[in-house]
């Protein structure tokens, strides 16, 4: 039989983390490309749906930035949230636009499935 009290404590911990440590951002989810002529200023080439989400945003650790080849750059952010992010999605966070550069990795956050991806300033 599942321990409902334990599950309740886990869920309360997750709620507290997202409420007190989470930050809001506008998630621009890529929907599709249109047949517009964006290079001539006629329409937009990409279509997005915007909504506000709460996530955990943090700069990358120095060990991750100083990798051979320099794949990650200083200024990249790690975003952990409950929405699965694709590599064409964008975020408006603290007045800057970021684009997801990695596919999401599913992680366990207080027993719930969350998704972590790397964002680069666009």
TORMAR-796039 format. One line per 5 residues: number of its first residue (from 0); their letters; for each residue x negated, y negated, z of C-alpha. Coordinates in Angstrom, 3 decimals, always signed. Example, Ala and Ser with C-alpha at 12.3 -4.5 7.8 and 13.67 -1.06 7.14 Angstrom:
0> AS> -12.300 +4.500 +7.800 | -13.670 +1.060 +7.140
***
This chain:
0> XXXXX> +0.000 +0.000 +0.000 | -1.436 -3.419 -0.921 | -2.517 -5.743 +1.858 | -0.124 -8.640 +1.222 | -1.619 -10.785 +3.975
5> XXXXX> -5.064 -10.508 +2.374 | -3.674 -11.391 -1.059 | -1.909 -14.379 +0.472 | -5.181 -15.626 +2.031 | -6.992 -15.199 -1.294
10> XXXXX> -4.285 -17.139 -3.117 | -4.425 -19.918 -0.491 | -8.215 -20.110 -0.901 | -7.879 -20.434 -4.656 | -5.244 -23.127 -4.283
15> XXXXX> -7.451 -25.070 -1.850 | -10.490 -24.875 -4.147 | -8.601 -26.131 -7.173 | -6.795 -28.813 -5.185 | -9.846 -30.241 -3.414
20> XXXXX> -12.779 -29.405 -5.696 | -10.992 -29.291 -9.045 | -10.975 -32.278 -11.353 | -8.447 -33.174 -14.013 | -9.279 -33.510 -17.684
25> XXXXX> -7.321 -33.789 -20.893 | -7.643 -30.520 -22.804 | -7.236 -31.002 -26.543 | -6.449 -27.486 -27.763 | -7.222 -26.919 -31.422
30> XXXXX> -4.115 -25.878 -33.323 | -4.993 -25.965 -37.029 | -6.657 -27.827 -39.830 | -4.548 -29.829 -42.253 | -4.873 -30.389 -45.955
35> XXXXX> -5.519 -34.103 -45.458 | -8.347 -36.118 -46.969 | -10.028 -37.246 -43.778 | -13.194 -38.281 -45.626 | -11.088 -40.968 -47.375
40> XXXXX> -9.233 -41.991 -44.231 | -6.029 -40.203 -45.231 | -4.867 -38.106 -42.333 | -6.755 -36.071 -39.793 | -8.573 -32.872 -40.716
45> XXXXX> -7.893 -31.213 -37.352 | -4.726 -30.990 -35.287 | -4.793 -30.776 -31.484 | -2.241 -30.374 -28.703 | -3.168 -32.353 -25.596
50> XXXXX> -2.348 -31.537 -21.993 | -3.827 -32.219 -18.576 | -5.502 -29.327 -16.776 | -7.417 -28.883 -13.517 | -10.815 -27.247 -13.664
55> XXXXX> -14.154 -27.021 -11.935 | -16.701 -29.120 -13.849 | -20.396 -29.029 -12.973 | -23.681 -29.900 -14.670 | -25.869 -26.980 -15.657
60> XXXXX> -28.626 -25.926 -13.292 | -32.213 -26.808 -14.328 | -32.988 -23.109 -14.862 | -30.333 -22.997 -17.582 | -31.447 -26.219 -19.293
65> XXXXX> -35.146 -25.314 -19.394 | -34.719 -22.126 -21.441 | -37.032 -21.433 -24.403 | -35.507 -22.887 -27.544 | -33.591 -25.484 -25.548
70> XXXXX> -30.135 -24.119 -26.348 | -28.535 -26.025 -23.483 | -29.205 -29.719 -23.148 | -29.287 -31.996 -20.166 | -25.811 -33.455 -19.898
75> XXXXX> -23.961 -30.255 -20.801 | -21.220 -29.233 -18.392 | -19.895 -25.903 -17.200 | -16.105 -25.797 -17.087 | -14.217 -23.117 -15.150
80> XXXXX> -10.440 -23.109 -15.522 | -7.542 -20.712 -15.930 | -6.891 -21.566 -19.579 | -8.833 -19.631 -22.245 | -10.858 -22.241 -24.120
85> XXXXX> -11.892 -21.772 -27.765 | -14.992 -23.216 -29.418 | -12.940 -25.779 -31.366 | -11.260 -27.228 -28.275 | -12.165 -30.628 -26.877
90> XXXXX> -11.990 -32.230 -23.434 | -11.650 -35.852 -22.389 | -13.429 -35.931 -19.039 | -14.539 -39.016 -17.104 | -14.175 -41.230 -20.170
95> XXXXX> -16.237 -39.028 -22.507 | -15.280 -36.496 -25.149 | -16.761 -33.005 -24.834 | -16.536 -30.010 -27.152 | -16.706 -26.362 -26.093
100> XXXXX> -19.871 -24.805 -27.530 | -19.597 -21.271 -26.152 | -16.859 -18.689 -26.134 | -15.237 -18.334 -22.712 | -16.579 -15.788 -20.270
105> XXXXX> -13.993 -14.290 -17.925 | -15.022 -14.560 -14.281 | -13.320 -13.679 -11.017 | -12.344 -16.688 -8.950 | -10.818 -15.607 -5.628
110> XXXXX> -9.511 -12.469 -7.273 | -7.907 -14.276 -10.222 | -9.195 -14.269 -13.776 | -10.718 -17.618 -14.742 | -12.645 -18.640 -17.834
115> XXXXX> -16.039 -20.362 -17.912 | -17.422 -22.169 -20.935 | -20.135 -24.719 -21.680 | -19.142 -28.202 -22.861 | -21.343 -30.608 -24.826
120> XX> -20.732 -34.307 -25.197 | -19.389 -34.938 -28.701
***
